[in-house]
Amino acid sequence: MSNLRNQPCSCGSGLKLKKCCMEHLNKYTVFCDETGNSGSNYLDLNQPFFVIAGWVVPNTILKNTAFLDECASSLGVPGELKSSKLLKRKKARQEFISLFERLNELGCKPVFIYAEKKYCIAAKVIETLLDPEYNNQLDTWFTYDNVRKKALVEKVYLFPDEQLANFIHAYKDGDAEKMTQSILQLSDYANSIGLDTLSTLFKGALSKIESNMASERAANKSLPKNAMAAINLPVFTSLIQMIEPLGRKNNDTLTLIHDECGPFEEAYNEIFERFATAAPSERKLFDGNTITFGFKHLKDFSFGESDQSRWLQAADLLAGVLGRLFDNIYYDKLQDDELLELVRTLIPSFFRQDINLSNSICSNSTRDKIYEVIPSS
């Protein structure tokens, strides 16, 4: 083994194996970016989804970005590859098919999480109003019963958009009086469609609405720039909860690099530190999912500048492709052959069974609609 370590590395660098690729074995860097970012605006109909997506890149190929440079050259892009500027071009979409195939060949894995904003409002209704600490109709066990919670979210998702809008505005303002009116509206509607139990549960939130709203205001101020009130933070949390088990599967070490994201950087850093440095433990939820504390494999998190990193640009392209795909499916406007061809390169991440490479935070109907397209692509 000692002799092998001292042999020239097979990558052609001219360095000894022990000073080159051997240092990077079982080490990966995840480069990610976002699309559909409208912060605390859960009602942005022009962007119904928020997506975080990226590539898990073996550290052995981090310096191999020539093929990304060639992609930019082929498209006549003198600087940064950006999906917002390129996806409208047919030639660019065709070029990205080859690019995504090349990334797969190099052992890069696409990872992503997509969240439907309307569904997130419904989830916020349940999490806020059906908190046992502030609802006299619920026992503490309900806190971890995410199976029942998801079933209730599906029902609230079908409530009139106006009622969901009234709730989220009251929530963002932290106004107990507005929230009281929203609760009564939600309760009356639930009763009118035969959801008597849900109607009663909503009214259970009225007795402690002042303290509930005070708690929500305090929670939203617990992280910089009111980040707790936005959709970004729970989706980012889902991402790091997906990456840590990814490292555990093969005892890999991972580093996460996110493109600069302005007002959410401090909050992302703080959330990462809370989970990564906590005492090691796992919290099992009723549906079999696990929340992990004390990371052993996701070792580091930082931000990078996309104009200085081709890998972050590749993450931007992936997020842009997925965001456009989901929006087009959502509004029944998917007529893009190149976009469908791109999706074919991502199918393993949608359907892989041994480890999660993707996650969805959306209604069952929306997920079914998306999956009707994905297999046929």
N, C-alpha and C positions, 0 to 999 in steps of 0.2 A: 504493500500500500504506500509505503514511504517513497519508493521509486516512482510510482505512478503520480504521486503528488508533485514530484519535481520534474515531470515531463512537460513539454510545451503544451499549452491548452489547445484543445481541438478547435476552438473558435477562431484561431488564426491571429490572435492578438500579439503573439510573440512572448507573452508572459508564461511563467510556470503555472500549472493547473492550480496549485495551492494559493497563488496570488491573483488568480483570475476567476473563472467560473465556479470553482469550488466554494469560494466565499459566498456565492449567491444561491447555492443549492437550497431548495425549499424556502426561498424567500421571494416574496411577490410585493408589487406595489399596485394599489388600486387608485386609478385616476378617475375622478368623477366630476360631473357638472349637472346643472339643473335647467329645466325649461318649464314654462307656465308659471313663473314666479310672480304672484300678485299679492304676496305677503298676507295681511289680514283680510284682504278682499276675497272672501269665499264665494262671492257671487259674480265673478268675472266670467260672463257667458262667452266671451271671445276666447277664453282659455279654460275649458272645463276640467282640465287635468293639470296636476303638478307632478313632474317627473324628476327623479334623481337617477342618473345612469352613469355607468363607467366601465372601464376595462380592467380586469385583473391581469397584470402584466408580469411575466417571470422576470426577475431582476437580471437574469443572464442576458436578456435582450434589450435592456433599457437604453443602451447606446445605439441600437439599431433603428434609427428613424429615417433612413434614406428613402424607404418606400413611401413614407408620409410626405417627404419633400418632393418626391416624384409625382405624387397625387396633386399637390399644390401647383407644381410646374405644369402638369397636363391641363389643369383647369385655368391656367393663366393667373393664378392668385399669387401676388408678390409677397404677401405676408401671412397673416393668420387665416387658417381654415375655420370658417364660422357657418354653422348650419342655417342661421337666420338669413344669410346672404346667398347661400348656395343651393338650398333644397328646392327652390323654384325653378332651377335650371335642369333640364332633362339630361344634359351631358353630365352634370355633377352627380345626379342620382345614379346614373349608369356607372360612373367612376367609383362611387362609394360601394357598389356591389363588389367590385374587385378588391377594394380596400378592406371591407369587412371579412371577405374570404381569406385575404392575406393575414389579417389579425388572428383569425381562427387557426390557420396553418401554423402560426408562430406560437400557438399555445395560449393565446390571450382569451379570457372568458368574459363575455358581456354580463354584467349584473345590473339590475334596475328595479326600482319600485315606482309604481304609478298610483296616484291618489285622485279619485273623483271628488271634486270640491263639494258638490251638492251632497254626496254621501257623507262627507266629513262634517257638514252642518248637522245632519241627522245624528251622527255619532256624538257630536258635541252636545246635542239636546239630551241624549241619554246619559252621558257622563256627568253633565252638570246638574240636571234636575233629578236624576235617580241615584244620587250619591247618598248612601245610607246615613252618613254623618249629618246630612241636612234634609233628610226626608223621613218622616215618621211612619211611612208605610213599608219600609224596607229593613231587613236585617243585614248585619255586617258581611255575611257570606256573599251577598250579591256583588260586593266589590270585585271578586275574582271570577265571577260567573260570566265569562265573556261569551259563552255559548248563548245564554239567554239575552245578554246585551245585544249581540249581533242580530238576533231574531227581532228584537224590538227596534233596532236601527232600521232594519228592512221595512218595517211598518211605517216608521216616521218618514223615511225617504219618499214615500208616496203621498205625504201630506202636501197641500197646496204650496207652491213656491213662495207665495206672499207670506205665509205663516212662518216658513223657514227663514225668510228674509227678516221678518220682524224679530224672531228669536236672536239671530246672529247680530243684528244691530244692537239689541238690548244687552247682549253678552259683551260686545266690544265696548259699549259705554259703561258697563258695570252698574247700570241703573236698576235699582230694585223695583221701582214703580213700573218702569217699562217692562221689566222681566215678569212682574206679576200679571200684567195685561197679556203678555205672550203666553204665559202658562195657562191662563183662563181660556185663551183662544185655542191653544193646542188641546186642552182637556175637553172643551166643548166639541171640537171637531172629532176627536177620538170617540167620544160618546155617540156622536151622530152617525158614525159608520160601524157601530157595534163593538168598538174596542173599550168596553166598560172598565176592564181591569187597568188598562193603560191610562184611561181617563182618571181613575182614582189615584194611580201612582203619581201622575203629574200634579194633582192637587195636594199630594203629600209634601210637595216641595214648598208650598206657600207658607207654612208655619215658620220656616227658618230662612226665608228668602233674603232678609237683610244680611244675616251672617254668612249665607252662601255667597252672595255677591261681594261681600267684603273679603272673603277668602279667595275668590277668583281674582279680584283686583290685586291682592297681595301676591298671589301666585304669578300673575302676569308681570309684576314688577320685580319678581325674584331673579329674572334674567335680563340682561341688557336690552334696551330699546324695545321693550314690550314684546319680545320674541315669542313668549309663550302663547300669545293670542293669534299667532300665524300658523298656517298649515305646514310651513317648512320644517319646524322643529320635530313634530312627531314622525314625519317621513324620514328625516335624517336619523332619528333614533332607531327607526325600523331598519335603516341601512346598516348601521354599525352592529345591530343585533343579528343581522344576516351574515356579515363578514366574519365576525368572531367564530361562529360554528364552521364556516368555510375553512378557516385555518386549522381548526381542531381535527377535521376529517383526516388530513394527511400530516398532521403535526408541522404545519407550515407557519412561517412568520410573515405577517402582512403589515404594510404601511399604507395609510390612506392619505391621499392628497386631493383636496377639493379646490376647484377653481375659486378665485376670489369672489365673495358674495356679499360685500358691503356690510349692511346692518346686521346680518345674522352670524358674522364670524365669531364675535365674542360668545354668543349663546351656544354655537356649535362646539366651540372649544370647551366651554364649561360643562355641557352635557356629556361630551366625550370623557372628560376627566372624572365626572361623577360615576359613570359606569366602569371605566377602565381601572380606576384606582380603588374602587370599593372592595370590601372584604369579599373574597370569592364565594359565590352562592348562586343558586338557581331557583327561580320562582315559577312553579308549574301552574299554568292556567287550565281552566276546565276543558278547553278544546284540544289540549295536548301540546300547545305551544309553550315555549319557555322563555323567560326573561333572564338574561345572564348578567351577573355582576362580577367584577374583578376579571378583566380580560387577560388572557395568557398568550394569545396569538396575534391579536390586533394591537401592535406595540406602539404605534405612533400615528399622530394625526396632525396635518398642517395644511396651509393654503399655498397655492402656487399661482403664478401669472400665466394665463393661457397663451399670451403672445410670446412667451419664452419657452413654452413646452408643447411639442407636437403631440405628446400623449394626452395632455389636457384638451387639445383641439380634437383629438379622436373621441374623447369623452363627450365633447360638445356636439359632435356629429351624431353620436349614438343617441344622446338625449333628444336632439332635434328630430331625428327620424322617428323615434318612439312617440314624441309629443304630437307630431303631425299625423302619424298613424292613428293614434287613439282619438284625436279630434275628428279626423275624417270618418272614422267608424261611428263615433258618437252621433254625428250629424248626417249619417248616411251619404257621405260624399266621397267615398273611397273609389276612385277610378284611375289609380296610378299604378301602372304595371311595374315601374322601377321600384316604387315603394314596397310593393308586395314581394318583389324579388329580394329586396333588402331584408324583409322580415324573415325570409327562408333561412338566412344565415343566423338568425337569432332564435330559431325554434327550440334548440336544446335548452336554452335558458328559460323558456316558458314551461317546458314539460319535464325537465330532468327530475328524476324521482329520488336519487340518492342524497342530494344536497340541494338546498334552496339557492337558486341563482336569480330569482325574481320574486316579487311579492306584489299583491294588488290590494289596495284599500278602496273598494268600490262596491256598489250594489251587485247583487247576484245577477240581475237582469243585464247590467252593463258588462259584467265579466263574461256572461254567456254570449253577448253580442260580439265582444272582442274575440272570444275563442271560436266562434263560428267562422271567423275570417282566418285566424292563424293556422289551423290544420289544413285548410284548403289552399293555403299559400305555399 
